Amino acid sequence: MSLRHRFNPTILREYDVRGVVGETLSTDDARALGRAFGTIVARKGGKRVCVGYDGRLSSPSLEAALVEGLRASGITAIRVGRGPTPMLYFSTFELDADGGIMVTGSHNPPNYNGFKIMLGKKSFFGEEIQALSRIAAKGDFATGAGAAEDRSMFNAYLARLLTDLDMGMKPLSVAWDAGNGAAGEVMVALTKRIPGTHKLLNEAIDGKFPAHHPDPTVPENLVQLQAAVAEGNCDLGIAFDGDGDRIGLIDGQGRILWGDQIMLLLARDILKELPGSTIIADVKASQVLFDEIERAGGKPVMWKTGHSLIKTKMIETNAPFAGEMSAHLFFADRYYGFDDALYAAVRLLNIVSRSEETLAEYRDSLPHVVNTPEIRFPCAEDRKLPVIAAVKDRLSAAGADVNDIDGVRVRTADGWWLLRASNTQDVLVARCESSDEEGLARLKQALAEQVSASGLEVPDF
């Protein structure tokens, strides 16, 4: 193998490495990534890296090449096997490894794949990912005679999930949808050990995702689960994304609970035990969430979107819980601080089974707001940040109430609107939220005016 290697720059994302297999991503890339990351670990005095992989058709070959690269840099690769990304995170903590790499395409289409990386017990992202490219391009690799050992962590992970199962006496009927993703086998084993009635959908791991796309934040991907909830008269439905780090939730009436609504249910429960705690949510979350966290005795913190950024902020603020609208949910309360949808499911079942109200009644009790889904405005990569800066300057000059922690989030008498630069695509991302349709229309108009003033085309939304 030639020492020098150049990655396709499109695969080096802000939070992970991800590309199209056979086009922008190959086993050569996996091997070089293993060598480059192994070099970083070795030069920090580390020796052991956990490796896991999801159910995609390309994952076994990428995992094998990755392990080869780690070994060539003198690292021992601990192969924890196929499963969800949180199982790899858990393994890295439980085995006190010096890092972890998960081969996964997350919720992307079947022909995608990639790598989520931990250095020590922390996220590896941003500039650190770019460092992999520089090491590989120079061929500046550490060398050594590493090893590989197989260490199934399935049973240990399952046992850890069950450790915090503490349901009440109310029996629950639950529909589950793994979307043929990597959480399927754990979901099957977990539900056998949880009281109640369980209806399982798409539990067989299948990298072709024959039933539907494995992204539970997209309503059309929850249609099958909604039908199962209705047919079985279930109390709730739970869905997982392709690698099991994001959750979808359906109430007994078949209605979707979005990321911030799930967060509030969990935050209220945590604040009963840990009053005054900091709870973090990203800038895309509803104002209802921040207001209700404060009302429940917590300290809400609005932070940047991105699971690595959220996890880093949790450590800085000692927050017991955090989350994103994308339904990455992070528990440091009784857990490790990483995003784990299977663990979130356990905590949700505890709450619903012990509550006097149903999940549907909880949803109905929330303050009524109307909002847009995420709106995406095409914008060239080199223009994204300048556009946001120009919008911020205009708004500040006009005396607007602006939070600029991640883009611009503008509060008005009608509610709020957000415009931020995507970390992963050539787009600007926006949301608006108001208490009524008329207010929402005014917010959308204000947003459109700012986008247009920056010379971008405003699509209908």
NUKEDO-698112 format. One record per residue (C-alpha): residue in three letters; residue number from 1; y, x, z. Coordinates in steps of 0.25 Angstrom, whole numbers, plus 5000, padded with zeros to 4 digits. Each point is the difference from the previous one (the first is absolute). Layout:
BEGIN
(r 'ALA',NUM,(Y,X,Z)),
...
This chain:
BEGIN
(r 'MET',1,(5000,5000,5000)),
(r 'SER',2,(5014,5005,4996)),
(r 'LEU',3,(5008,5003,5013)),
(r 'ARG',4,(5012,4993,4994)),
(r 'HIS',5,(5001,4985,4999)),
(r 'ARG',6,(5011,4990,4996)),
(r 'PHE',7,(4999,4986,5004)),
(r 'ASN',8,(5006,4989,4992)),
(r 'PRO',9,(5013,4998,5007)),
(r 'THR',10,(4999,4985,5000)),
(r 'ILE',11,(4988,5000,5010)),
(r 'LEU',12,(5008,5007,5011)),
(r 'ARG',13,(5006,4988,5007)),
(r 'GLU',14,(5008,4999,5012)),
(r 'TYR',15,(4989,4996,5009)),
(r 'ASP',16,(4987,5004,4993)),
(r 'VAL',17,(4995,5005,4987)),
(r 'ARG',18,(4996,4989,4990)),
(r 'GLY',19,(4997,4999,4985)),
(r 'VAL',20,(4991,4995,4989)),
(r 'VAL',21,(4987,5006,4999)),
(r 'GLY',22,(4997,5007,4987)),
(r 'GLU',23,(5015,5000,4997)),
(r 'THR',24,(5008,5006,5011)),
(r 'LEU',25,(4990,5002,5010)),
(r 'SER',26,(4987,5008,4999)),
(r 'THR',27,(4989,5007,5008)),
(r 'ASP',28,(5008,5013,4997)),
(r 'ASP',29,(5012,4994,5007)),
(r 'ALA',30,(4991,4996,5012)),
(r 'ARG',31,(4994,5014,5001)),
(r 'ALA',32,(5014,5007,4999)),
(r 'LEU',33,(5005,4990,5011)),
(r 'GLY',34,(4989,5004,5009)),
(r 'ARG',35,(5003,5015,4998)),
(r 'ALA',36,(5015,4998,5002)),
(r 'PHE',37,(4999,4991,5012)),
(r 'GLY',38,(4989,5009,5006)),
(r 'THR',39,(5010,5011,4998)),
(r 'ILE',40,(5010,4993,5008)),
(r 'VAL',41,(4991,4997,5011)),
(r 'ALA',42,(4994,5014,5000)),
(r 'ARG',43,(5013,5007,5001)),
(r 'LYS',44,(5003,4991,5012)),
(r 'GLY',45,(4988,5005,5007)),
(r 'GLY',46,(4992,4987,4997)),
(r 'LYS',47,(4985,5000,4996)),
(r 'ARG',48,(4995,4986,4999)),
(r 'VAL',49,(5004,4988,4991)),
(r 'CYS',50,(4994,4986,4999)),
(r 'VAL',51,(4998,4994,4987)),
(r 'GLY',52,(4997,4986,4996)),
(r 'TYR',53,(4999,4991,4988)),
(r 'ASP',54,(5002,4986,4995)),
(r 'GLY',55,(4991,4991,4991)),
(r 'ARG',56,(5006,5004,4987)),
(r 'LEU',57,(4991,5004,4989)),
(r 'SER',58,(5007,5014,4999)),
(r 'SER',59,(5001,5002,5015)),
(r 'PRO',60,(4986,5008,5002)),
(r 'SER',61,(5003,5010,4989)),
(r 'LEU',62,(5015,5002,5005)),
(r 'GLU',63,(4995,5001,5014)),
(r 'ALA',64,(4989,5011,4996)),
(r 'ALA',65,(5011,5008,4993)),
(r 'LEU',66,(5010,4999,5011)),
(r 'VAL',67,(4989,5005,5010)),
(r 'GLU',68,(4997,5012,4991)),
(r 'GLY',69,(5015,5003,5000)),
(r 'LEU',70,(5001,5000,5015)),
(r 'ARG',71,(4988,5009,5001)),
(r 'ALA',72,(5006,5010,4991)),
(r 'SER',73,(5012,5001,5009)),
(r 'GLY',74,(4991,5003,5012)),
(r 'ILE',75,(5000,4986,5006)),
(r 'THR',76,(4989,4992,5005)),
(r 'ALA',77,(5000,4986,4994)),
(r 'ILE',78,(4994,4989,5009)),
(r 'ARG',79,(4995,4990,4991)),
(r 'VAL',80,(5002,4986,5007)),
(r 'GLY',81,(4995,4992,4989)),
(r 'ARG',82,(5004,4987,4992)),
(r 'GLY',83,(5009,4990,5008)),
(r 'PRO',84,(5014,4996,5002)),
(r 'THR',85,(5012,5009,5001)),
(r 'PRO',86,(5001,4997,5015)),
(r 'MET',87,(4986,5005,5003)),
(r 'LEU',88,(5005,5014,4994)),
(r 'TYR',89,(5012,5000,5009)),
(r 'PHE',90,(4991,4996,5012)),
(r 'SER',91,(4991,5011,4997)),
(r 'THR',92,(5011,5011,4999)),
(r 'PHE',93,(5004,4995,5014)),
(r 'GLU',94,(4987,4999,5006)),
(r 'LEU',95,(4994,5013,4995)),
(r 'ASP',96,(5013,5007,5003)),
(r 'ALA',97,(5001,5005,4986)),
(r 'ASP',98,(5011,5009,4994)),
(r 'GLY',99,(5002,4990,4989)),
(r 'GLY',100,(4995,4988,4992)),
(r 'ILE',101,(4999,4996,4985)),
(r 'MET',102,(4996,4986,4995)),
(r 'VAL',103,(4996,4999,4986)),
(r 'THR',104,(5006,4986,4996)),
(r 'GLY',105,(5008,4992,4990)),
(r 'SER',106,(5004,4991,5011)),
(r 'HIS',107,(5003,4986,4994)),
(r 'ASN',108,(5003,5006,4986)),
(r 'PRO',109,(4991,4995,4987)),
(r 'PRO',110,(4986,5005,4999)),
(r 'ASN',111,(5004,5012,4991)),
(r 'TYR',112,(5009,5006,5010)),
(r 'ASN',113,(4996,5009,5012)),
(r 'GLY',114,(5007,5010,5009)),
(r 'PHE',115,(5001,5007,5013)),
(r 'LYS',116,(5006,4996,5014)),
(r 'ILE',117,(5002,5012,5009)),
(r 'MET',118,(5002,5004,5014)),
(r 'LEU',119,(5004,5013,5006)),
(r 'GLY',120,(4995,5001,5014)),
(r 'LYS',121,(5002,4986,5005)),
(r 'LYS',122,(5013,4997,4992)),
(r 'SER',123,(5003,4995,4986)),
(r 'PHE',124,(5001,5010,4989)),
(r 'PHE',125,(5011,4995,4991)),
(r 'GLY',126,(5013,5003,4992)),
(r 'GLU',127,(5003,5015,4999)),
(r 'GLU',128,(4986,5003,5005)),
(r 'ILE',129,(4994,4994,4988)),
(r 'GLN',130,(5009,5007,4991)),
(r 'ALA',131,(4995,5013,5007)),
(r 'LEU',132,(4986,4998,4995)),
(r 'SER',133,(5006,5001,4986)),
(r 'ARG',134,(5007,5013,5002)),
(r 'ILE',135,(4988,5006,5007)),
(r 'ALA',136,(4991,4996,4988)),
(r 'ALA',137,(5009,5004,4989)),
(r 'LYS',138,(5001,5014,5006)),
(r 'GLY',139,(4985,5001,5003)),
(r 'ASP',140,(5004,5004,5014)),
(r 'PHE',141,(4988,4995,5006)),
(r 'ALA',142,(4993,5005,5013)),
(r 'THR',143,(4985,5004,4998)),
(r 'GLY',144,(4988,4999,5008)),
(r 'ALA',145,(4986,4995,5002)),
(r 'GLY',146,(5002,4986,5005)),
(r 'ALA',147,(4989,4990,5003)),
(r 'ALA',148,(4997,4986,4999)),
(r 'GLU',149,(4993,4991,5010)),
(r 'ASP',150,(4997,4985,4999)),
(r 'ARG',151,(5004,4992,5012)),
(r 'SER',152,(4999,4985,4999)),
(r 'MET',153,(5011,4993,5008)),
(r 'PHE',154,(4997,4986,4997)),
(r 'ASN',155,(4994,4996,5013)),
(r 'ALA',156,(5010,5008,5008)),
(r 'TYR',157,(5011,4993,4993)),
(r 'LEU',158,(4994,4986,5001)),
(r 'ALA',159,(4998,5002,5015)),
(r 'ARG',160,(5014,5004,5002)),
(r 'LEU',161,(5005,4988,4993)),
(r 'LEU',162,(4991,4991,5009)),
(r 'THR',163,(5006,5007,5012)),
(r 'ASP',164,(5013,4992,5000)),
(r 'LEU',165,(4993,4987,4996)),
(r 'ASP',166,(5004,4991,5012)),
(r 'MET',167,(4999,4985,4995)),
(r 'GLY',168,(5003,4988,5008)),
(r 'MET',169,(4990,4988,5001)),
(r 'LYS',170,(5006,4992,4988)),
(r 'PRO',171,(4989,5002,4989)),
(r 'LEU',172,(5006,5004,4986)),
(r 'SER',173,(4996,4997,4986)),
(r 'VAL',174,(5004,5012,4991)),
(r 'ALA',175,(5000,5002,4986)),
(r 'TRP',176,(5000,5015,4996)),
(r 'ASP',177,(5003,5007,4986)),
(r 'ALA',178,(4997,5014,4998)),
(r 'GLY',179,(5004,4999,4985)),
(r 'ASN',180,(4988,5009,4997)),
(r 'GLY',181,(5008,5012,5006)),
(r 'ALA',182,(4996,5011,5009)),
(r 'ALA',183,(5001,4991,5013)),
(r 'GLY',184,(4988,4991,4996)),
(r 'GLU',185,(4989,5007,5007)),
(r 'VAL',186,(5008,5002,5013)),
(r 'MET',187,(5004,4985,4999)),
(r 'VAL',188,(4986,4995,4999)),
(r 'ALA',189,(4996,5008,5012)),
(r 'LEU',190,(5012,4997,5008)),
(r 'THR',191,(4999,4985,4998)),
(r 'LYS',192,(4985,5000,5005)),
(r 'ARG',193,(5005,5004,5013)),
(r 'ILE',194,(5012,4991,5001)),
(r 'PRO',195,(4998,4986,5006)),
(r 'GLY',196,(5003,4988,4992)),
(r 'THR',197,(4997,4995,4985)),
(r 'HIS',198,(5002,5010,4989)),
(r 'LYS',199,(5001,4998,4985)),
(r 'LEU',200,(4999,5013,4992)),
(r 'LEU',201,(5006,5001,4986)),
(r 'ASN',202,(4999,5012,4991)),
(r 'GLU',203,(4993,5009,5011)),
(r 'ALA',204,(4992,5009,4990)),
(r 'ILE',205,(5008,5012,4996)),
(r 'ASP',206,(5002,5000,4985)),
(r 'GLY',207,(5010,5010,4994)),
(r 'LYS',208,(5002,4990,4988)),
(r 'PHE',209,(5006,4990,5010)),
(r 'PRO',210,(4994,4988,4992)),
(r 'ALA',211,(5005,4989,5009)),
(r 'HIS',212,(5015,5003,5000)),
(r 'HIS',213,(5010,5012,5002)),
(r 'PRO',214,(4999,5005,5014)),
(r 'ASP',215,(5014,4998,5004)),
(r 'PRO',216,(5002,4989,5011)),
(r 'THR',217,(5015,5000,4999)),
(r 'VAL',218,(4999,4993,4986)),
(r 'PRO',219,(4998,4985,5002)),
(r 'GLU',220,(4991,4999,4988)),
(r 'ASN',221,(4990,5010,5006)),
(r 'LEU',222,(4999,4990,5012)),
(r 'VAL',223,(4996,4988,4993)),
(r 'GLN',224,(4985,5002,5002)),
(r 'LEU',225,(5002,5002,5015)),
(r 'GLN',226,(5009,4988,5001)),
(r 'ALA',227,(4989,4991,4993)),
(r 'ALA',228,(4990,5006,5010)),
(r 'VAL',229,(5009,4996,5012)),
(r 'ALA',230,(5001,4986,4995)),
(r 'GLU',231,(4986,4998,4996)),
(r 'GLY',232,(4995,5005,5014)),
(r 'ASN',233,(5011,4994,5008)),
(r 'CYS',234,(5003,5014,5005)),
(r 'ASP',235,(5010,5004,5011)),
(r 'LEU',236,(5005,5011,4991)),
(r 'GLY',237,(4997,5010,4989)),
(r 'ILE',238,(5001,5015,5000)),
(r 'ALA',239,(5000,5009,4988)),
(r 'PHE',240,(5001,5015,4997)),
(r 'ASP',241,(5005,5009,4990)),
(r 'GLY',242,(4992,5010,4992)),
(r 'ASP',243,(4999,5010,5010)),
(r 'GLY',244,(5002,4992,5013)),
(r 'ASP',245,(5013,5004,5005)),
(r 'ARG',246,(5008,4987,4997)),
(r 'ILE',247,(4996,4986,5004)),
(r 'GLY',248,(5002,4986,4995)),
(r 'LEU',249,(5001,4988,5009)),
(r 'ILE',250,(4998,4985,4997)),
(r 'ASP',251,(5002,4989,5010)),
(r 'GLY',252,(4991,4988,5001)),
(r 'GLN',253,(5008,4992,4990)),
(r 'GLY',254,(4998,5011,4990)),
(r 'ARG',255,(5015,5005,5001)),
(r 'ILE',256,(5003,5015,4999)),
(r 'LEU',257,(5006,5008,5012)),
(r 'TRP',258,(5008,5011,4994)),
(r 'GLY',259,(5000,5014,5007)),
(r 'ASP',260,(5012,4997,5009)),
(r 'GLN',261,(4994,4987,5005)),
(r 'ILE',262,(4987,5007,5003)),
(r 'MET',263,(5008,5011,5007)),
(r 'LEU',264,(5008,4990,5009)),
(r 'LEU',265,(4987,4994,5005)),
(r 'LEU',266,(4995,5014,5004)),
(r 'ALA',267,(5013,5005,5005)),
(r 'ARG',268,(5001,4988,5010)),
(r 'ASP',269,(4986,5003,5005)),
(r 'ILE',270,(5003,5015,5002)),
(r 'LEU',271,(5013,4997,5007)),
(r 'LYS',272,(4994,4991,5010)),
(r 'GLU',273,(4992,5013,5005)),
(r 'LEU',274,(5011,5010,4996)),
(r 'PRO',275,(5014,4993,5002)),
(r 'GLY',276,(5012,5008,4995)),
(r 'SER',277,(4992,5008,4990)),
(r 'THR',278,(5005,5004,4986)),
(r 'ILE',279,(4994,4993,4989)),
(r 'ILE',280,(5003,5005,4986)),
(r 'ALA',281,(5000,4992,4986)),
(r 'ASP',282,(5005,5004,4987)),
(r 'VAL',283,(5013,4996,4993)),
(r 'LYS',284,(4993,4990,4992)),
(r 'ALA',285,(4996,4991,5012)),
(r 'SER',286,(5007,4987,5003)),
(r 'GLN',287,(5011,5000,5010)),
(r 'VAL',288,(4992,4989,5007)),
(r 'LEU',289,(4990,5012,5004)),
(r 'PHE',290,(5011,5009,5006)),
(r 'ASP',291,(5007,4988,5008)),
(r 'GLU',292,(4987,4995,5005)),
(r 'ILE',293,(4995,5014,5005)),
(r 'GLU',294,(5013,5001,5008)),
(r 'ARG',295,(4998,4986,5005)),
(r 'ALA',296,(4986,5004,5005)),
(r 'GLY',297,(5006,5011,5008)),
(r 'GLY',298,(4998,5011,4990)),
(r 'LYS',299,(5009,5010,4993)),
(r 'PRO',300,(4999,4998,4985)),
(r 'VAL',301,(5002,5012,4991)),
(r 'MET',302,(5003,4998,4985)),
(r 'TRP',303,(4994,5012,4992)),
(r 'LYS',304,(4997,5006,4987)),
(r 'THR',305,(4989,4994,4991)),
(r 'GLY',306,(4988,5009,4999)),
(r 'HIS',307,(4988,5001,5009)),
(r 'SER',308,(5001,5015,5002)),
(r 'LEU',309,(5015,4998,5004)),
(r 'ILE',310,(4997,4989,5009)),
(r 'LYS',311,(4988,5008,5007)),
(r 'THR',312,(5010,5011,5002)),
(r 'LYS',313,(5011,4991,5006)),
(r 'MET',314,(4989,4994,5010)),
(r 'ILE',315,(4997,5014,5005)),
(r 'GLU',316,(5015,5003,5002)),
(r 'THR',317,(5003,4987,5007)),
(r 'ASN',318,(4987,4999,5007)),
(r 'ALA',319,(4999,4986,4995)),
(r 'PRO',320,(4986,4993,5003)),
(r 'PHE',321,(5001,4991,4987)),
(r 'ALA',322,(5006,5000,4986)),
(r 'GLY',323,(4998,4994,4986)),
(r 'GLU',324,(5005,4998,4986)),
(r 'MET',325,(5002,4988,4991)),
(r 'SER',326,(4988,5005,4992)),
(r 'ALA',327,(4991,4997,5013)),
(r 'HIS',328,(4998,5015,5004)),
(r 'LEU',329,(4999,4997,5015)),
(r 'PHE',330,(5000,5012,5009)),
(r 'PHE',331,(4995,5000,5015)),
(r 'ALA',332,(5002,5011,5010)),
(r 'ASP',333,(4998,4989,5011)),
(r 'ARG',334,(4985,5003,5004)),
(r 'TYR',335,(4998,5007,4986)),
(r 'TYR',336,(5004,5012,4992)),
(r 'GLY',337,(5013,4996,4993)),
(r 'PHE',338,(4995,4999,4986)),
(r 'ASP',339,(4998,4988,4991)),
(r 'ASP',340,(4987,4993,5001)),
(r 'ALA',341,(4998,4986,4995)),
(r 'LEU',342,(4986,4998,5006)),
(r 'TYR',343,(5006,5004,5014)),
(r 'ALA',344,(5012,4990,4997)),
(r 'ALA',345,(4989,4989,4997)),
(r 'VAL',346,(4994,5003,5014)),
(r 'ARG',347,(5013,4999,5007)),
(r 'LEU',348,(5004,4987,4992)),
(r 'LEU',349,(4987,4993,5004)),
(r 'ASN',350,(5003,5004,5014)),
(r 'ILE',351,(5013,4993,5000)),
(r 'VAL',352,(4996,4988,4992)),
(r 'SER',353,(4988,4997,5008)),
(r 'ARG',354,(5008,5001,5013)),
(r 'SER',355,(5012,4992,4996)),
(r 'GLU',356,(5002,4985,5003)),
(r 'GLU',357,(5006,4999,4986)),
(r 'THR',358,(4993,5002,4986)),
(r 'LEU',359,(5005,5010,4990)),
(r 'ALA',360,(5005,4989,4992)),
(r 'GLU',361,(5008,4995,5012)),
(r 'TYR',362,(5006,5014,5002)),
(r 'ARG',363,(5004,5000,4986)),
(r 'ASP',364,(5007,4987,5001)),
(r 'SER',365,(5007,5004,5013)),
(r 'LEU',366,(5008,5012,4992)),
(r 'PRO',367,(5014,4998,4997)),
(r 'HIS',368,(5002,4995,4985)),
(r 'VAL',369,(5005,5009,4990)),
(r 'VAL',370,(4999,5001,4985)),
(r 'ASN',371,(4999,5013,4993)),
(r 'THR',372,(4996,5007,4987)),
(r 'PRO',373,(4988,5008,4997)),
(r 'GLU',374,(5003,5014,4997)),
(r 'ILE',375,(5009,5001,4988)),
(r 'ARG',376,(4999,5013,4991)),
(r 'PHE',377,(5011,5005,4991)),
(r 'PRO',378,(4996,5011,4990)),
(r 'CYS',379,(5008,5012,5003)),
(r 'ALA',380,(4998,5015,4995)),
(r 'GLU',381,(4995,5009,5011)),
(r 'ASP',382,(5012,5009,4999)),
(r 'ARG',383,(5009,4988,5002)),
(r 'LYS',384,(4993,4993,5011)),
(r 'LEU',385,(5007,5007,5012)),
(r 'PRO',386,(5014,5001,4993)),
(r 'VAL',387,(5000,4985,4998)),
(r 'ILE',388,(4997,4997,5014)),
(r 'ALA',389,(5011,5010,5004)),
(r 'ALA',390,(5010,4993,4991)),
(r 'VAL',391,(4996,4986,5006)),
(r 'LYS',392,(5001,5005,5014)),
(r 'ASP',393,(5014,5006,4997)),
(r 'ARG',394,(5005,4987,4994)),
(r 'LEU',395,(4995,4991,5011)),
(r 'SER',396,(5006,5010,5011)),
(r 'ALA',397,(5013,4999,4993)),
(r 'ALA',398,(5000,4985,5000)),
(r 'GLY',399,(4996,5000,5015)),
(r 'ALA',400,(4986,4995,4999)),
(r 'ASP',401,(4990,5000,5011)),
(r 'VAL',402,(4991,5011,4995)),
(r 'ASN',403,(4987,5006,5005)),
(r 'ASP',404,(4997,5013,4992)),
(r 'ILE',405,(4988,5005,5007)),
(r 'ASP',406,(4992,4998,4987)),
(r 'GLY',407,(5009,4995,4988)),
(r 'VAL',408,(5010,4989,5004)),
(r 'ARG',409,(4997,4988,5008)),
(r 'VAL',410,(5012,4991,5001)),
(r 'ARG',411,(5002,4989,5010)),
(r 'THR',412,(5009,4988,4997)),
(r 'ALA',413,(5002,4986,5006)),
(r 'ASP',414,(4989,4996,4990)),
(r 'GLY',415,(4989,5010,5004)),
(r 'TRP',416,(4997,5013,4994)),
(r 'TRP',417,(4997,5007,4988)),
(r 'LEU',418,(4993,5014,4997)),
(r 'LEU',419,(5001,5010,4989)),
(r 'ARG',420,(4992,5013,5001)),
(r 'ALA',421,(4994,5010,4991)),
(r 'SER',422,(4985,5000,4999)),
(r 'ASN',423,(4993,5012,5004)),
(r 'THR',424,(4988,4999,4990)),
(r 'GLN',425,(5006,4993,4988)),
(r 'ASP',426,(5012,5001,4990)),
(r 'VAL',427,(5006,4987,5006)),
(r 'LEU',428,(5010,4995,5011)),
(r 'VAL',429,(4994,4990,5009)),
(r 'ALA',430,(5007,4988,5006)),
(r 'ARG',431,(4998,4988,5009)),
(r 'CYS',432,(5009,4989,5005)),
(r 'GLU',433,(4999,4991,5012)),
(r 'SER',434,(5008,4988,5005)),
(r 'SER',435,(4998,4987,5008)),
(r 'ASP',436,(5002,4991,4988)),
(r 'GLU',437,(4999,5000,4985)),
(r 'GLU',438,(5015,4999,4998)),
(r 'GLY',439,(5002,5013,5008)),
(r 'LEU',440,(4989,5007,4993)),
(r 'ALA',441,(5006,4997,4987)),
(r 'ARG',442,(5013,5007,5005)),
(r 'LEU',443,(4993,5012,5005)),
(r 'LYS',444,(4992,5001,4986)),
(r 'GLN',445,(5014,4999,4993)),
(r 'ALA',446,(5006,5011,5009)),
(r 'LEU',447,(4988,5009,4998)),
(r 'ALA',448,(5000,4998,4985)),
(r 'GLU',449,(5015,5003,4999)),
(r 'GLN',450,(4998,5014,5007)),
(r 'VAL',451,(4988,5003,4991)),
(r 'SER',452,(5008,4996,4987)),
(r 'ALA',453,(5012,5008,5005)),
(r 'SER',454,(4991,5012,5000)),
(r 'GLY',455,(4997,4998,4985)),
(r 'LEU',456,(4986,4995,5002)),
(r 'GLU',457,(4995,4987,4993)),
(r 'VAL',458,(4997,4989,5010)),
(r 'PRO',459,(4988,4992,4997)),
(r 'ASP',460,(4998,4985,5004)),
(r 'PHE',461,(4995,4999,5014)),
